[in-house]
Amino acid sequence: MTQLPVIFACSHHRKGNSDYAASLFLDGIRKAGGDAEIVYLGDLDFHHCIGCLKCRTSKNNICIFAKKDEAQGLYQKIINAPFTFFTAPIYFYHLPSRLKTFIDRGQWGFEAMNQPESQIAKLEERISYACFVAGRPRGEKLFEGAELTLKFFLKFFKVTLESTITFRGIDSPHDLKNDPEKCDLLVQAGIQAWERSLNP
């Protein structure tokens, strides 16, 4: 069965601007004839990485918490998806804590990446896209830390963060919805991502 692209909506609350960005990207995919799954990361909870490094020596480099929460299944979605899309608000110049916890738990992927016979080592290279939404209207490096963190996390799974759409001054719940130009940009990004996946 062909795996669907996965959209990770990473806000801690529903129906805000980053959730709306996720729905617009999905609309673009559907306009292009495709479909995708949306995961609302803020609705889930994960154990945080405790730095035990058991994933360095465990079978398949699996985390000690893999059977205790839903994180491992979400990493598998990244592994299986032809492409992914992450959308998140920016808090204090960085990613929201639930997404950062998910990223930190991805240490097992780094360990697996360095094992020649692991599932991850045998993966084909794939692409991810992102949209970061900040209420703050200014800040030279407003998105820099978030983009670097997501970029190097995805590398564990042989995924390249291709491009990041960034919006400043989007704070009130309907700010994005009331900006047709930004909305169209996200729809077009979804169309292009799907069409590109058909002709890699």
C-alpha positions as CSV (number, residue, x, y, z in Angstrom):
1,M,0.0,0.0,0.0
2,T,1.3,3.4,-0.9
3,Q,2.1,5.5,2.1
4,L,0.5,9.0,2.4
5,P,2.5,12.2,3.1
6,V,2.2,13.2,6.8
7,I,1.5,16.8,8.0
8,F,2.6,17.5,11.6
9,A,0.6,20.3,13.1
10,C,2.7,21.1,16.2
11,S,0.8,23.8,18.1
12,H,-0.3,23.1,21.7
13,H,-3.8,24.2,20.9
14,R,-6.3,23.6,18.2
15,K,-7.7,25.9,15.5
16,G,-4.9,28.5,15.6
17,N,-2.8,29.8,12.8
18,S,-0.4,26.9,12.4
19,D,-3.3,24.4,12.4
20,Y,-4.8,26.5,9.6
21,A,-1.5,26.4,7.8
22,A,-1.6,22.6,8.0
23,S,-5.2,22.5,6.5
24,L,-4.1,24.9,3.6
25,F,-1.1,22.7,2.7
26,L,-3.5,19.7,2.7
27,D,-5.9,21.6,0.5
28,G,-3.1,22.1,-2.0
29,I,-2.2,18.4,-2.0
30,R,-5.9,17.5,-2.6
31,K,-6.2,20.1,-5.4
32,A,-3.2,18.3,-7.0
33,G,-5.0,15.0,-6.8
34,G,-3.4,13.6,-3.7
35,D,-4.1,13.2,0.0
36,A,-2.2,13.3,3.3
37,E,-2.6,12.5,7.0
38,I,-2.5,15.2,9.6
39,V,-1.0,14.5,13.0
40,Y,-1.9,17.0,15.7
41,L,1.2,16.7,17.9
42,G,-0.2,18.9,20.6
43,D,-2.9,16.3,21.3
44,L,-0.3,13.7,22.2
45,D,2.1,13.3,25.1
46,F,5.6,11.8,25.2
47,H,8.2,10.9,27.7
48,H,11.2,13.2,27.4
49,C,14.6,11.8,26.6
50,I,16.5,11.1,29.8
51,G,19.9,10.8,28.1
52,C,20.4,7.2,29.2
53,L,21.9,6.2,25.7
54,K,20.2,2.8,25.9
55,C,19.2,3.3,22.3
56,R,22.9,3.1,21.4
57,T,23.0,-0.6,22.2
58,S,19.3,-1.8,22.2
59,K,17.9,-4.0,19.5
60,N,17.0,-1.8,16.5
61,N,18.2,1.2,18.6
62,I,14.7,1.5,20.1
63,C,14.2,3.9,22.9
64,I,13.3,2.5,26.4
65,F,10.0,4.5,26.2
66,A,9.0,3.2,22.8
67,K,6.2,1.0,24.2
68,K,5.1,3.5,26.7
69,D,3.8,6.3,24.4
70,E,3.0,7.2,20.8
71,A,6.3,8.7,19.7
72,Q,7.8,5.6,18.0
73,G,4.8,5.2,15.8
74,L,5.2,8.8,14.6
75,Y,8.8,8.3,13.8
76,Q,7.7,5.4,11.7
77,K,5.3,7.7,9.8
78,I,8.3,10.0,9.0
79,I,10.2,6.9,7.8
80,N,7.4,5.7,5.6
81,A,6.1,9.0,4.2
82,P,7.1,10.1,0.7
83,F,7.3,13.6,2.2
84,T,6.4,15.5,5.3
85,F,5.3,19.0,6.3
86,F,5.7,20.5,9.8
87,T,3.9,23.6,10.9
88,A,4.4,25.3,14.2
89,P,4.2,28.5,16.1
90,I,7.4,30.1,17.3
91,Y,7.7,30.5,21.1
92,F,10.6,32.5,22.4
93,Y,12.5,32.2,19.1
94,H,12.1,28.4,19.0
95,L,9.8,25.4,18.6
96,P,7.0,24.6,21.0
97,S,7.9,22.2,23.8
98,R,5.9,19.2,22.6
99,L,7.7,19.2,19.2
100,K,11.0,19.8,20.9
101,T,10.4,16.8,23.2
102,F,9.5,14.7,20.2
103,I,12.7,15.8,18.5
104,D,14.9,15.0,21.5
105,R,13.4,11.5,21.7
106,G,14.6,11.1,18.1
107,Q,18.1,10.4,19.5
108,W,17.5,6.7,18.6
109,G,17.3,7.7,15.0
110,F,20.8,9.3,15.2
111,E,22.1,6.0,16.7
112,A,20.4,3.9,14.0
113,M,21.6,6.1,11.2
114,N,25.2,5.1,12.1
115,Q,24.4,1.4,11.9
116,P,24.9,0.1,8.3
117,E,22.3,-2.6,8.6
118,S,19.6,-0.5,10.3
119,Q,16.2,0.3,8.7
120,I,17.2,4.0,8.6
121,A,20.5,3.4,7.0
122,K,18.8,1.7,4.1
123,L,16.2,4.4,3.5
124,E,16.0,6.5,0.3
125,E,16.5,10.3,0.7
126,R,13.3,12.2,1.0
127,I,12.1,15.8,1.5
128,S,10.3,17.8,4.1
129,Y,8.7,21.2,4.1
130,A,7.8,23.5,7.0
131,C,5.8,26.6,7.9
132,F,6.7,28.6,11.1
133,V,4.3,31.2,12.4
134,A,5.4,34.0,14.7
135,G,3.3,36.6,16.5
136,R,6.4,38.8,16.8
137,P,6.7,41.1,13.8
138,R,10.5,41.6,14.1
139,G,13.7,39.7,15.0
140,E,16.6,39.1,12.6
141,K,17.0,35.5,13.8
142,L,13.4,34.8,14.7
143,F,13.2,31.5,12.9
144,E,16.9,30.5,12.7
145,G,17.0,28.2,15.8
146,A,13.8,26.4,15.0
147,E,14.8,25.8,11.4
148,L,18.2,24.4,12.4
149,T,16.8,22.1,15.0
150,L,14.1,20.7,12.7
151,K,16.7,20.3,9.8
152,F,19.1,18.3,11.8
153,F,16.5,16.1,13.5
154,L,15.1,15.2,10.1
155,K,18.6,14.2,8.8
156,F,18.5,11.3,11.3
157,F,15.7,9.8,9.0
158,K,17.4,10.7,5.7
159,V,15.0,13.6,5.2
160,T,16.1,17.0,3.9
161,L,14.3,20.1,5.0
162,E,13.8,21.6,1.6
163,S,12.1,25.0,2.3
164,T,10.5,26.8,5.2
165,I,7.7,29.3,4.8
166,T,7.9,31.9,7.6
167,F,5.2,34.4,8.6
168,R,5.8,37.3,11.1
169,G,3.1,39.2,12.9
170,I,0.6,36.4,12.8
171,D,-0.7,36.4,16.3
172,S,-4.5,36.5,16.7
173,P,-6.4,33.3,15.9
174,H,-7.7,34.4,12.5
175,D,-4.7,36.5,11.3
176,L,-3.6,33.9,8.7
177,K,-7.1,33.1,7.5
178,N,-7.6,36.9,6.9
179,D,-4.5,37.1,4.6
180,P,-5.4,35.6,1.2
181,E,-1.9,36.0,-0.2
182,K,-0.4,33.9,2.6
183,C,-3.1,31.3,2.3
184,D,-2.6,30.9,-1.4
185,L,1.2,30.5,-0.8
186,L,0.5,27.5,1.4
187,V,-2.0,26.0,-1.0
188,Q,0.5,26.3,-3.8
189,A,3.2,24.8,-1.6
190,G,1.0,21.8,-1.1
191,I,0.3,21.5,-4.8
192,Q,4.0,21.7,-5.7
193,A,5.0,19.2,-3.0
194,W,2.5,16.6,-4.3
195,E,3.5,17.1,-7.9
196,R,7.1,16.9,-7.0
197,S,6.6,13.6,-5.2
198,L,5.2,12.1,-8.4
199,N,8.3,13.0,-10.3
200,P,11.2,12.9,-7.8
